[in-house]
Amino acid sequence: MPHPTTTSNRSTERTGTKPVAWIPYEPKELPELPDGLECHLWDGTDLYPTAPEDVRFLTGFPGAGGYESLFAAVSRTTRLDVLQVLSSGYDYLVPHLDTLPPGTRVCTGQGVHAEATAELGVTLLLASARGVPRFAQRQRTGTWTPAVHTTLRDKRVMVVGQGAVGSAVAKRLGPFGCDVVRTARTARTGPGGPVVHGAADLPALLPTVDAVVLCAPLTEETRGSFDASRLALLKDGAILVNVGRGELVDTGALTHEVTSGRLRAALDVTDPEPLPSGHPLWRQPEVLLTPHVGAFTDAFADDSVAFLVRQLHRYARGEDLANTVLVR
């Protein structure tokens, strides 16, 4: 199984006549790369495998230098056709879009890691419902205190966002016996009524649900959408799970609700991220925190490689690319 590298001893060199692609995997380890591209390993550092101005297809991966090294590399490109990121979202790119050469296509990895992220979303919901955060705290002190907690059976669970992750979460909740309420920006109606409720329905629906799982992308419409007023609509004891983006939630308002004991929360993403070391959410017994690891399983590399190889073949053949979210 190939993995992104974190070290580099390569020097910058000029290339041949084929379009140049930088990828976060060793090319010789990848299956059936297209012959029409000259692929080079780039590990996300400031040691570049070729001259940046020659790059036509650049795959962004945090690597050792984080996304700042990606932005630095992008700023030096002049012929870039495609900026491919392996994350589902691209909100972190928005402040740097002006550095892209005109005509650059920005593509995401949306859907590639949906199953893994959905799995964590359901895990967080189930763990929170069954009192795992409190039991884990008591384990550290050797305290054996049985307690009654919530089952998911017959509970009404709202899934916000019906992209790849939200759809996968909703699918997984069915076998638990949940009444799943699907919501998205735009309503979708079937023969029997709403299949997916629109954002306008949220105020009426929130008081009726026992839990909310946030899977929506971060946009200007969704930023801060779960603020104090919407959180206040949730019934006492409701659970908020966030595997979307931290900025979907007003952190101050959520902190108030959980410290008062009215709501429970399970968060894989936060705002800010990470939370400061002294933040109250770290210490709340009804809050479960994971460090933005929804996609990171032992399947990450294989899933990313399979997607990236398909994308490189599309590019080499001049075909439309998957998950093109904008053109500069």
N, C-alpha and C positions, 0 to 999 in steps of 0.2 A: 504494500500500500504506500503510495508516494505521500510525502508530507512537505509542506512549505519549509524551506531552509531558513536559518536565522544568521548565517555567517557567509562572508564572501571574501575571496581573494582575487577577484577578477578585475581587470582594468578595462577602461573604456576603449572601444575600437570601432573603426568604420566597418560597414557591412557590404555585402554584395548587392545583387540586383533584386532579390526577392523582398517583398514587404516584411518588415521586422516586427515581431511580436515579443513582448516581455511577459512572462508568466511566472507564477510563484512556485513552480514545480520543475524539477529537472527534466528537460525535454526527452532525454533518452529513456526515462522511466514511464513515459506516457504512451498509451496505445494509439497507434495509427494517426499521428499528427499529419496534417495536410502537407504535401510536398511543395505546395506553392508559397509557403511561408518560411521565414527564417526565425525560428523560435529560440529565445534565450531565457535562461533562468534569471529572474530578478527577485532578490530576497527582501525588498523594502528598505534597503539601506541607501546611503549616498554613494555607494560603489556601483556604478552602472555597467552593465555588460556590453553596451554599445553606446555610441553617441546618442543622447536623448533626442536630438533633432531628427534622427532617422526612424524613430519609433512610429509605427502606424496603428498598432493594437497594443494597448497597455492594460494589464490586469492589476487592479489595486488590491493589495492585501496588507493589513497593518504591519506584520513583521516586527522586527526589532525596533524600527524607528517610528512605529505608529503611523497614523494617517498623515502626520506632518511631512514625512518623507515622501509620501505619494503626492502631496500638493507641491512639494519642491520639484519633484521630477516632472509633473505635469507642466509647471511653469516654464520648463526648459524645452518642451516639445514645440515643434513648428509644423509638423506634417501629420499630426495625430488624427486618425479616422475614428477610433473606438476607444472609449474609456470603459472598461468592464470592471465592475465591482462584484464581489461574491456575496455581499450582504443583500437582504431583501429591500431595505430602504436606501435612500441616497440623500437624506436631509443634511447630513454632515458635509456633502459636497457643495451645497447651494452657495455658501459664501465664496467659493473658489471657482465658480463656473466661468467667471470673466477671464480666467487665465487659460481656458481651453482655446485652441485654435478654432476659428469659424468652421462650422460644418461637422465638428466632432459629435459623434453619437455617444450618449451615455446609456449604458445597459446595466441592469442589476441582476442579481441571482434570485429574484423572486420565485418562490415555489420550490427551489432546490432543497431547502432545509425545512420545508413546511411540516413534514411529518415529525421531525425531531422537536421542533418548537411546540407543535401541538401536544406532543407527548408530555413535555414539561408543563405546559399550561394546565393539562388535566391533573398531572401529578401535584402541582401546587394547590389546585382547588381541592383535591381529595385530601391532601395532607392537612390543609387548613381546616377543612370540615371535621376531620377526625381528631383534631387536637394535637397533631404531631409536634408543633412548636412548643407547646407547654410540656408534653411528655419528654421531649429532648432536653429541655432545661432541667426537669426533675431527675433525669438519668444522670446528669453531671454531679448531682448532689446525692445520688443513691436513694432517692425518695420514690417509694412505691405507693402511688395514690391513684387508684382507679377512678374514672370519671366518665360520665355520659356525654357523648358529642354527637355531631350531626351526620346523618347519612345523606347521600346524594339521591337516593331513591325517592321519587315523587317530588323532588325539588324543581323549582322553576329557575332555569339558568339562562341568562342573556349572554349571547356571544356577539360582541361588537366588532364589525368588520367581517366581510365574507369573501375575502381573498383566499389564497391558498391555505394560510394558517388558520383563519377563522373557520373555513369550511371543514378542515381536518379536525379542529377542536369539536365542532358541532357533531361530526360523525362519531367521534369517540365517546361523546357523552350519552348517546342513545342507549348503549348496552347497560349503563348504570341506572336506567329507568328515569332519566331526567326529562322534564318538559322543556325542550330547548327553544328559546326565542332568538331568532336570528335578526340582526339589524345591520344596516349598511347606510351609506350616504343616500342611496336611491332605493326606494321600495320596489319590490318585485311581487307581482300578484299572479296566482295560479287559479285554476277552476274553483277551488274551495275557499279562496280568499288570499290574504297576504302570505307569501312564502318567505319573504324578507321584508321586515319593517324598515321604513325610512327614518332618517335622523329626526324628523319632525315628530315621530311617535315616541321618542325616548321619555319625555316628561310623563306621559300617561303610563308607560310600561314599567319604568323603574320602581315605583312603589309595589309592583306585583311580583318582583323576582326575589329569589333568595341569594343569588350570586350573579356577578358580572365578570366575564372574561374579556379583557380588552386585547384585540388583535388588529386594530385599525392602523393604517399608516399615519405618519405625522405629516399633516398638511396645515395650511393656515386655518382651515375649517375645523380640524380636529385638535389643534393645539389648545390645551387647557380646557377641553370639552367636558371633562369630569372635574368641575370646579365645586365650590362650596354648595351652590344651589342644587346641582345634580346629585352630589353625594348625600345631601339632606333628604332627598326623595327616597333613598333606599331604606328599607325596613330595618329595625334594630336587629343586630346579629348577622346582617348580610355580609357576604365576603366579596371583596374586590380583588381580582387577579389581573395582573398586567404583564403580558408577554409581547406587547406592541412596542411602544416608545414611552419613556418616562415622562416626556412633556405632554402626554395626553391627560395627565392628572395634575391638579393643583396640589403640590406636596404639602404645603402648609395646611390646606383644608383637610387633606387626608390624615395628616398627623393629628389634627384636632379631633377628628372622628374616632381614630383608633385609641388615642390616649384617654379619651372619655369612656372607652369600653363599648361604644355603640356599634362600631364596625370592626370587621377583621380584614386583613389584607395579606396577599402573597404576591411578591413583586420580583420579577426577573430584571426589570428595568426601572430606573429611578430618575428623578430630576432634582438636583444635579446627579451626575453619575461619575464616580461613585459618590455616595452620601458622605458628608464629612464625618470624621471618626466620632464626634460627640453628638451626632444627630439623634433625636429621641426615637426615631424608627428602629434604630439598632437594638434598643433595649425593650421594645414592647413585646410582651408575651403572646399577643395575638397577631404578630406580624412575622411572616416568613420571607427572608430575603435570599435570593440567589444572584450571583454577579454576572448577569447578562450572558448566560451560557445556553440559551435555548437551542441554538444550532449546533453547539459543540459536543458532538458525540463521536464514537469511533467510526461512524459512517460519514463524517464531514468530508474527509479527504476524497473518498471514493465518489461521493455524490458531486462534489465540486469538480473533480477531474472529468467525470462523465459529461457534465454540463459544459465545461470549458472546451473540451475537445469538440463537442457538437457545434459550439459557437464559433470556434476557429475554422471548422470546415465550412460553415455558412459564409463566413467572411471571405475565405479563400475562393469560394464559388461565386461571390458577388450576390448572395441571397440576403433577404431581410433577416435581421438578427432578432433573436428572442429578447423580450423584456427591454426593448428600447423605450426609455422613459422621456427622453428629450433629445433634440438636436440643437447644438450650440448655434 
